[in-house]
Amino acid sequence: MGYVFGFIIFALDVWAIASIINTNETTTTKLIWIALVAILPVVGLIIWWLAGPKANYG
């Protein structure tokens, strides 16, 4: 069951990083958010979801 949880967190982190890349933020801001999500996968994902830049699709 731990593998399923790990895979879900990994997929959500990849989605968050892709979403961060598609924002209009500066490169430095994007790199900081990506590093936060990559270094702290669960906590970084939660912080990004609450306070991070969101992608501008469409």
Residue pairs with C-beta under 8 A, 6 or more apart in sequence:
9 41
9 42
9 45
10 41
12 45
13 37
13 38
13 41
13 44
13 45
16 37
16 44
16 45
16 48
16 49
16 52
17 34
17 37
17 38
18 55
19 54
19 55
20 30
20 33
20 34
20 37
20 48
20 52
20 53
20 55
21 30
21 34
21 55
22 55
22 56
22 57
23 30
23 53
23 54
23 55
23 56
24 53
24 56
25 33
25 53
29 53
30 53
33 48
33 52
33 53
36 44
36 47
36 48
37 44
37 45
37 48
38 44
40 47
